[in-house]
């Protein structure tokens, strides 16, 4: 018994011809071509779409070392005042 089921869909005739030509070129059935393409499209969606440009942002510190030192000094002063 086959694990496949029948599915009837309505598509544009030009799209059908395009699928037919691709299947002929690969020497597979139209059904197999469609299944392969649908399966591939779902696999692509499983990947996180974080950055579609394949670029990375440089992680920069918002404060320089001197600014961090000043912030620490201010925080230390404030904590002494509260005691």
N, C-alpha and C positions, 0 to 999 in steps of 0.2 A: 504494500500500500504506500502511496506517495504522501510526503509531508507537505506538499504544495497544494494550494487552493486556487481556484479560478477567480479572477478579478476583471470585471468589465469596466472600462473607463472611456470617456469621450475626450479626444484630443484633437488639436488642429491637424488637418491633413499634411501640412508641411512638416510638422514635428514628427508625424508618423513616418514620413519618407526619410527624414534625417536619421531617425532611429534605425530604420530598415537598412539604410546605406552603411551606417556604422557597424551594424551586425554583420552585414555581408562582408565588409572589409576585414572584420575580425574572425569571420567564418564561424559565427555563433548564431543562435536563434534570437529573434527580436525579444522574446521573453527573457532570455538569459542576459541580454544587453541591458534591458530595463532593470532587472533585479540587481545586477552588478552596480549600476549607476545609483539606484536608490539606496543600496547598502552603503556605498561609498559616501553618499551625501549625509547619512545618519552618523557615520564614523567621524566625519569632519566636524559635525556639530558637537560631538562629545568632548572635543578639545576646548579648553577655556579660551574665550575670545578677549584676552587681556589687551593685546596690542596687535592690531591688524597691519601695522607698518613694519613690524619686526625691528623696532628700535627700542633702546633702553634709555631711561632717564638717569642721569648721573645723580647719585645720592649725595647731596651737599648738606653740610651742617648749616643750620640757619644762623648760627652764632660763631664768631671767631673765638680762638682760645682766650684772647684778652677779654672779650665780652662775657664768656662763661665764667672767668675768674671774678669779674665785677659782680655778676649775678650771685655767685656763691657768697661773696662778701656781704652783699645786701641781705641775702637770706639769713646769713649767720647773725647779722646785726638785729634783724627782726626777731629771730628766735631768742636772742638775749634779752630784748625789751619785754617779751611776753613773760619771762620768768620772774 
